[in-house]
Amino acid sequence: MSTASTRLPEGRYGRSSDERADRRLKVVGIALGAALLATVGWFGYHYVAGTDISAQVIGFQAEDDRVKVHLEVHKDSGTSGYCTVRSQAENGAEVGRADFRFDGSATRIDQVVTLRTTSRGTTAELVGCHED
């Protein structure tokens, strides 16, 4: 006795509904993946390119009730905004925070600003810069 095969002959009756469903799922998955990739790229670009003011701390000098901070600011011509600087004590507590405004047509500003502190600060940290 031989056992009869329950499989249909290949190519004789067209594609099965499972194969059509698999293809549909692949197409939907590729479309959703491309949309997600485009969204992440768009947000990433605007996060990086959206800032018209950037700065860095070149150096600082701590005194008893103030910290002198040497900032180098880069901005677009005609853009105005501010940079936030903070200082911390040796134990990590914040002892001073201030916003320093930058206006004008210069694209590079090299300036020493004075941050008043409640006690001796041991750091000078640039928190961030924002355009108006």
MDTraj code that builds the backbone (N, CA, C; nanometers):
import mdtraj as md
import numpy as np

residues = "MET SER THR ALA SER THR ARG LEU PRO GLU GLY ARG TYR GLY ARG SER SER ASP GLU ARG ALA ASP ARG ARG LEU LYS VAL VAL GLY ILE ALA LEU GLY ALA ALA LEU LEU ALA THR VAL GLY TRP PHE GLY TYR HIS TYR VAL ALA GLY THR ASP ILE SER ALA GLN VAL ILE GLY PHE GLN ALA GLU ASP ASP ARG VAL LYS VAL HIS LEU GLU VAL HIS LYS ASP SER GLY THR SER GLY TYR CYS THR VAL ARG SER GLN ALA GLU ASN GLY ALA GLU VAL GLY ARG ALA ASP PHE ARG PHE ASP GLY SER ALA THR ARG ILE ASP GLN VAL VAL THR LEU ARG THR THR SER ARG GLY THR THR ALA GLU LEU VAL GLY CYS HIS GLU ASP".split()
xyz = np.array([
    [0.0816, -0.1182, 0.0000],
    [0.0000, 0.0000, 0.0000],
    [0.0860, 0.1246, 0.0000],
    [0.0466, 0.2179, -0.0766],
    [0.1183, 0.3448, -0.0782],
    [0.0276, 0.4541, -0.0225],
    [0.0916, 0.5538, 0.0304],
    [0.0179, 0.6646, 0.0901],
    [0.0017, 0.7740, -0.0144],
    [-0.1177, 0.8247, -0.0212],
    [-0.1438, 0.9311, -0.1179],
    [-0.0949, 1.0646, -0.0629],
    [-0.0345, 1.1439, -0.1473],
    [0.0150, 1.2753, -0.1066],
    [-0.1010, 1.3741, -0.0968],
    [-0.0989, 1.4563, 0.0075],
    [-0.2046, 1.5566, 0.0258],
    [-0.1654, 1.6926, -0.0283],
    [-0.0423, 1.7073, -0.0766],
    [0.0035, 1.8352, -0.1341],
    [-0.0474, 1.8475, -0.2759],
    [-0.0813, 1.9694, -0.3108],
    [-0.1229, 1.9970, -0.4471],
    [-0.0005, 2.0058, -0.5364],
    [-0.0126, 1.9720, -0.6605],
    [0.1009, 1.9860, -0.7530],
    [0.1404, 2.1337, -0.7644],
    [0.2722, 2.1593, -0.7569],
    [0.3208, 2.2970, -0.7596],
    [0.2938, 2.3617, -0.8941],
    [0.2511, 2.4906, -0.8916],
    [0.2286, 2.5679, -1.0124],
    [0.0989, 2.5363, -1.0837],
    [0.0220, 2.4434, -1.0356],
    [-0.0984, 2.4042, -1.1068],
    [-0.2206, 2.4867, -1.0692],
    [-0.2299, 2.5291, -0.9422],
    [-0.3496, 2.5974, -0.8970],
    [-0.3230, 2.7417, -0.8522],
    [-0.2123, 2.8014, -0.8890],
    [-0.1827, 2.9402, -0.8515],
    [-0.1218, 2.9486, -0.7119],
    [-0.1093, 3.0699, -0.6640],
    [-0.0488, 3.0916, -0.5328],
    [-0.1513, 3.0659, -0.4231],
    [-0.1042, 3.0202, -0.3118],
    [-0.1955, 2.9966, -0.1996],
    [-0.2231, 3.1280, -0.1290],
    [-0.3262, 3.1314, -0.0481],
    [-0.3604, 3.2538, 0.0250],
    [-0.2529, 3.2884, 0.1270],
    [-0.1806, 3.1908, 0.1793],
    [-0.0724, 3.2181, 0.2736],
    [0.0409, 3.2940, 0.2062],
    [0.0747, 3.2583, 0.0841],
    [0.1800, 3.3283, 0.0120],
    [0.1404, 3.4725, -0.0173],
    [0.0140, 3.4961, -0.0515],
    [-0.0333, 3.6327, -0.0762],
    [-0.0281, 3.7142, 0.0520],
    [-0.0677, 3.6542, 0.1635],
    [-0.0638, 3.7238, 0.2928],
    [0.0808, 3.7556, 0.3318],
    [0.1714, 3.6627, 0.3090],
    [0.3122, 3.6871, 0.3396],
    [0.3666, 3.8033, 0.2578],
    [0.3336, 3.8070, 0.1310],
    [0.3806, 3.9165, 0.0461],
    [0.3235, 4.0496, 0.0918],
    [0.1951, 4.0518, 0.1266],
    [0.1316, 4.1744, 0.1747],
    [0.1988, 4.2228, 0.3035],
    [0.2289, 4.1312, 0.3934],
    [0.2964, 4.1678, 0.5182],
    [0.4367, 4.2228, 0.4922],
    [0.5078, 4.1652, 0.3974],
    [0.6407, 4.2152, 0.3631],
    [0.6332, 4.3573, 0.3085],
    [0.5376, 4.3827, 0.2202],
    [0.5230, 4.5162, 0.1615],
    [0.4874, 4.6182, 0.2697],
    [0.3928, 4.5829, 0.3565],
    [0.3532, 4.6737, 0.4654],
    [0.4710, 4.6977, 0.5598],
    [0.5473, 4.5930, 0.5919],
    [0.6634, 4.6069, 0.6792],
    [0.7702, 4.6969, 0.6201],
    [0.7962, 4.6835, 0.4912],
    [0.8957, 4.7689, 0.4250],
    [0.8493, 4.9136, 0.4232],
    [0.7206, 4.9368, 0.3952],
    [0.6675, 5.0739, 0.3931],
    [0.6745, 5.1375, 0.5314],
    [0.6359, 5.0638, 0.6346],
    [0.6428, 5.1184, 0.7705],
    [0.7873, 5.1418, 0.8145],
    [0.8765, 5.0525, 0.7787],
    [1.0178, 5.0711, 0.8111],
    [1.0761, 5.1942, 0.7435],
    [1.0410, 5.2161, 0.6166],
    [1.0891, 5.3355, 0.5455],
    [1.0324, 5.4620, 0.6075],
    [0.9051, 5.4589, 0.6479],
    [0.8440, 5.5761, 0.7119],
    [0.9102, 5.6057, 0.8459],
    [0.9398, 5.5031, 0.9233],
    [1.0077, 5.5221, 1.0517],
    [1.1477, 5.5780, 1.0316],
    [1.2201, 5.5254, 0.9349],
    [1.3541, 5.5746, 0.9059],
    [1.3510, 5.7209, 0.8623],
    [1.2554, 5.7582, 0.7782],
    [1.2426, 5.8976, 0.7348],
    [1.2090, 5.9888, 0.8521],
    [1.1230, 5.9443, 0.9420],
    [1.0859, 6.0256, 1.0582],
    [1.2042, 6.0469, 1.1509],
    [1.2780, 5.9425, 1.1797],
    [1.3959, 5.9544, 1.2660],
    [1.4997, 6.0454, 1.2010],
    [1.5197, 6.0325, 1.0724],
    [1.6133, 6.1196, 1.0014],
    [1.5712, 6.2644, 1.0046],
    [1.4427, 6.2901, 0.9883],
    [1.3919, 6.4276, 0.9895],
    [1.4126, 6.4909, 1.1268],
    [1.3763, 6.4192, 1.2332],
    [1.3950, 6.4729, 1.3678],
    [1.5427, 6.4909, 1.3995],
    [1.6263, 6.3979, 1.3598],
    [1.7690, 6.4097, 1.3837],
    [1.8298, 6.5300, 1.3135],
    [1.7916, 6.5518, 1.1897],
    [1.8432, 6.6668, 1.1154],
    [1.8023, 6.7972, 1.1822],
    [1.6754, 6.8098, 1.2198],
    [1.6292, 6.9340, 1.2810],
    [1.6846, 6.9532, 1.4217],
    [1.7202, 6.8455, 1.4902],
    [1.7814, 6.8591, 1.6222],
    [1.9226, 6.9155, 1.6081],
    [1.9967, 6.8663, 1.5104],
    [2.1344, 6.9111, 1.4917],
    [2.1403, 7.0455, 1.4203],
    [2.0645, 7.0621, 1.3133],
    [2.0723, 7.1841, 1.2330],
    [1.9850, 7.2964, 1.2878],
    [1.9004, 7.2673, 1.3847],
    [1.8074, 7.3678, 1.4352],
    [1.8699, 7.4709, 1.5266],
    [1.9927, 7.4495, 1.5723],
    [2.0555, 7.5445, 1.6625],
    [2.1397, 7.6428, 1.5823],
    [2.1067, 7.7703, 1.5949],
    [2.1814, 7.8740, 1.5252],
    [2.2906, 7.9349, 1.6123],
    [2.2921, 7.8981, 1.7410],
    [2.3941, 7.9482, 1.8332],
    [2.4611, 7.8284, 1.8996],
    [2.5931, 7.8256, 1.8953],
    [2.6679, 7.7235, 1.9677],
    [2.7843, 7.7920, 2.0378],
    [2.8312, 7.7299, 2.1441],
    [2.9398, 7.7907, 2.2215],
    [3.0212, 7.6821, 2.2884],
    [3.1363, 7.7231, 2.3382],
    [3.2185, 7.6339, 2.4178],
    [3.2945, 7.7145, 2.5222],
    [3.3212, 7.6514, 2.6341],
    [3.3997, 7.7138, 2.7405],
    [3.5469, 7.6920, 2.7068],
    [3.6201, 7.8018, 2.6920],
    [3.7632, 7.7948, 2.6631],
    [3.8409, 7.7772, 2.7936],
    [3.7968, 7.8452, 2.8959],
    [3.8634, 7.8358, 3.0259],
    [3.7833, 7.9123, 3.1296],
    [3.8224, 7.8987, 3.2555],
    [3.7553, 7.9740, 3.3611],
    [3.8524, 7.9982, 3.4749],
    [3.8213, 8.1010, 3.5559],
    [3.9008, 8.1347, 3.6727],
    [3.8053, 8.1527, 3.7895],
    [3.8188, 8.0700, 3.8919],
    [3.7303, 8.0738, 4.0081],
    [3.7862, 8.1682, 4.1131],
    [3.6974, 8.2522, 4.1677],
    [3.7295, 8.3391, 4.2801],
    [3.6310, 8.3063, 4.3910],
    [3.6350, 8.3796, 4.5022],
    [3.5502, 8.3455, 4.6170],
    [3.4010, 8.3556, 4.5861],
    [3.3576, 8.4632, 4.5220],
    [3.2140, 8.4834, 4.4996],
    [3.1777, 8.4967, 4.3521],
    [3.2676, 8.4579, 4.2641],
    [3.2395, 8.4651, 4.1198],
    [3.3324, 8.3727, 4.0438],
    [3.2901, 8.3429, 3.9218],
    [3.3720, 8.2646, 3.8297],
    [3.3758, 8.3414, 3.6983],
    [3.4968, 8.3693, 3.6517],
    [3.5124, 8.4339, 3.5219],
    [3.5262, 8.3242, 3.4168],
    [3.4348, 8.3280, 3.3181],
    [3.4270, 8.2225, 3.2183],
    [3.4609, 8.2802, 3.0808],
    [3.5543, 8.2172, 3.0128],
    [3.5922, 8.2584, 2.8773],
    [3.5098, 8.1743, 2.7796],
    [3.4157, 8.2406, 2.7095],
    [3.3266, 8.1728, 2.6149],
    [3.3628, 8.2087, 2.4722],
    [3.3527, 8.1113, 2.3843],
    [3.3620, 8.1343, 2.2406],
    [3.2275, 8.0953, 2.1804],
    [3.1596, 8.1938, 2.1226],
    [3.0239, 8.1743, 2.0720],
    [3.0259, 8.1845, 1.9196],
    [2.9595, 8.0907, 1.8534],
    [2.9418, 8.0932, 1.7082],
    [2.7928, 8.1030, 1.6792],
    [2.7557, 8.1977, 1.5927],
    [2.6145, 8.2162, 1.5606],
    [2.6011, 8.2704, 1.4195],
    [2.4796, 8.2640, 1.3657],
    [2.4523, 8.3232, 1.2354],
    [2.4518, 8.4750, 1.2474],
    [2.4881, 8.5430, 1.1410],
    [2.4884, 8.6886, 1.1410],
    [2.3476, 8.7416, 1.1653],
    [2.3351, 8.8336, 1.2592],
    [2.2059, 8.8922, 1.2902],
    [2.1219, 8.8119, 1.3877],
    [2.1658, 8.6941, 1.4257],
    [2.0923, 8.6114, 1.5213],
    [2.1239, 8.6586, 1.6625],
    [2.0207, 8.6659, 1.7452],
    [2.0425, 8.7012, 1.8852],
    [1.9927, 8.5870, 1.9725],
    [2.0547, 8.5725, 2.0875],
    [2.0163, 8.4662, 2.1784],
    [2.0967, 8.4738, 2.3056],
    [2.0925, 8.3650, 2.3800],
    [2.1627, 8.3621, 2.5079],
    [2.2197, 8.2232, 2.5333],
    [2.3235, 8.2222, 2.6163],
    [2.3856, 8.0973, 2.6594],
    [2.3769, 8.0899, 2.8111],
    [2.3466, 7.9716, 2.8620],
    [2.3346, 7.9499, 3.0059],
    [2.4611, 7.8813, 3.0557],
    [2.5187, 7.9397, 3.1614],
    [2.6408, 7.8876, 3.2221],
    [2.6118, 7.8620, 3.3694],
    [2.6671, 7.7532, 3.4226],
    [2.6510, 7.7250, 3.5655],
    [2.7840, 7.6862, 3.6269],
    [2.7895, 7.6985, 3.7601],
    [2.9080, 7.6602, 3.8342],
    [2.8656, 7.5741, 3.9521],
    [2.9509, 7.4808, 3.9880],
    [2.9251, 7.3924, 4.1009],
    [3.0373, 7.4019, 4.2023],
    [3.0012, 7.3778, 4.3287],
    [3.0998, 7.3733, 4.4358],
    [3.1721, 7.2394, 4.4314],
    [3.2680, 7.2241, 4.5177],
    [3.3456, 7.0998, 4.5214],
    [3.2588, 6.9791, 4.5549],
    [3.1521, 7.0005, 4.6355],
    [3.0647, 6.8891, 4.6732],
    [2.9579, 6.8594, 4.5677],
    [2.9556, 6.9318, 4.4571],
    [2.8620, 6.9067, 4.3482],
    [2.7385, 6.9939, 4.3500],
    [2.7190, 7.0730, 4.4544],
    [2.6027, 7.1611, 4.4623],
    [2.6196, 7.2788, 4.3667],
    [2.5100, 7.3161, 4.3025],
    [2.5147, 7.4302, 4.2113],
    [2.5214, 7.5588, 4.2930],
    [2.6216, 7.6418, 4.2635],
    [2.6399, 7.7668, 4.3379],
    [2.6147, 7.8898, 4.2518],
    [2.5936, 7.8722, 4.1235],
    [2.5661, 7.9860, 4.0368],
    [2.5172, 7.9415, 3.9006],
    [2.4238, 8.0195, 3.8454],
    [2.3706, 7.9936, 3.7117],
    [2.3256, 8.1280, 3.6554],
    [2.3588, 8.1528, 3.5295],
    [2.3191, 8.2798, 3.4676],
    [2.3105, 8.2635, 3.3167],
    [2.2283, 8.3490, 3.2549],
    [2.2162, 8.3569, 3.1095],
    [2.2949, 8.4776, 3.0614],
    [2.3721, 8.4603, 2.9575],
    [2.4491, 8.5689, 2.8979],
    [2.4012, 8.5881, 2.7552],
    [2.3644, 8.7122, 2.7235],
    [2.3024, 8.7476, 2.5962],
    [2.4094, 8.7819, 2.4929],
    [2.3850, 8.7387, 2.3673],
    [2.4756, 8.7676, 2.2566],
    [2.3937, 8.8191, 2.1393],
    [2.4187, 8.9445, 2.0992],
    [2.3493, 9.0100, 1.9888],
    [2.4522, 9.0571, 1.8861],
    [2.4023, 9.1161, 1.7805],
    [2.4900, 9.1796, 1.6835],
    [2.5094, 9.0976, 1.5579],
    [2.5902, 9.1525, 1.4706],
    [2.6098, 9.0897, 1.3403],
    [2.7327, 8.9989, 1.3362],
    [2.8134, 8.9988, 1.4411],
    [2.9332, 8.9147, 1.4420],
    [2.8929, 8.7671, 1.4446],
    [2.9670, 8.6852, 1.3720],
    [2.9366, 8.5416, 1.3700],
    [3.0199, 8.4646, 1.4719],
    [3.1277, 8.5245, 1.5206],
    [3.2116, 8.4624, 1.6236],
    [3.2382, 8.5646, 1.7319],
    [3.2046, 8.5295, 1.8543],
    [3.2243, 8.6200, 1.9685],
    [3.3125, 8.5480, 2.0689],
    [3.4206, 8.6127, 2.1086],
    [3.5141, 8.5596, 2.2077],
    [3.5084, 8.6552, 2.3257],
    [3.4484, 8.6117, 2.4375],
    [3.4196, 8.7044, 2.5466],
    [3.4380, 8.6353, 2.6816],
    [3.4824, 8.7143, 2.7809],
    [3.4912, 8.6668, 2.9182],
    [3.3713, 8.7240, 2.9933],
    [3.2911, 8.6363, 3.0527],
    [3.1728, 8.6775, 3.1284],
    [3.1951, 8.6401, 3.2747],
    [3.1288, 8.7136, 3.3647],
    [3.1431, 8.6896, 3.5077],
    [3.0145, 8.6303, 3.5631],
    [3.0264, 8.5142, 3.6243],
    [2.9147, 8.4443, 3.6855],
    [2.9262, 8.4600, 3.8367],
    [2.8283, 8.5253, 3.8978],
    [2.8281, 8.5410, 4.0437],
    [2.7853, 8.4102, 4.1085],
    [2.8508, 8.3764, 4.2191],
    [2.8232, 8.2502, 4.2874],
    [2.7922, 8.2766, 4.4351],
    [2.7229, 8.1813, 4.4983],
    [2.6895, 8.1938, 4.6402],
    [2.8042, 8.1477, 4.7295],
    [2.8924, 8.0637, 4.6781],
    [3.0155, 8.0232, 4.7463],
    [3.1184, 7.9927, 4.6372],
    [3.2347, 7.9476, 4.6777],
    [3.3416, 7.9272, 4.5788],
    [3.3031, 7.8164, 4.4802],
    [3.3021, 7.8512, 4.3531],
    [3.2739, 7.7544, 4.2485],
    [3.4011, 7.6889, 4.1996],
    [3.3913, 7.5622, 4.1648],
    [3.5096, 7.4897, 4.1171],
    [3.4963, 7.4478, 3.9706],
    [3.3819, 7.4779, 3.9094],
    [3.3607, 7.4418, 3.7693],
    [3.2942, 7.5567, 3.6963],
    [3.3007, 7.5513, 3.5657],
    [3.2233, 7.6393, 3.4786],
    [3.1727, 7.5510, 3.3656],
    [3.0422, 7.5340, 3.3578],
    [2.9828, 7.4428, 3.2619],
    [2.8833, 7.5172, 3.1743],
    [2.8936, 7.4980, 3.0460],
    [2.7971, 7.5529, 2.9508],
    [2.6778, 7.4586, 2.9472],
    [2.5613, 7.5080, 2.9905],
    [2.4405, 7.4257, 2.9916],
    [2.3823, 7.4182, 2.8509],
    [2.3784, 7.5307, 2.7795],
    [2.3260, 7.5316, 2.6436],
    [2.3067, 7.6724, 2.5927],
    [2.2828, 7.6845, 2.4637],
    [2.2579, 7.8134, 2.3999],
    [2.1250, 7.8054, 2.3241],
    [2.0522, 7.9156, 2.3249],
    [1.9210, 7.9209, 2.2609],
    [1.9045, 8.0528, 2.1877],
    [1.8393, 8.0455, 2.0755],
    [1.8118, 8.1661, 1.9981],
    [1.6779, 8.2244, 2.0465],
    [1.6643, 8.3563, 2.0348],
    [1.5384, 8.4229, 2.0756],
    [1.4270, 8.3929, 1.9815],
])
top = md.Topology()
chain = top.add_chain()
for i, resn in enumerate(residues, 1):
    res = top.add_residue(resn, chain, resSeq=i)
    for name in ("N", "CA", "C"):
        top.add_atom(name, md.element.get_by_symbol(name[0]), res)
traj = md.Trajectory(xyz[None], top)
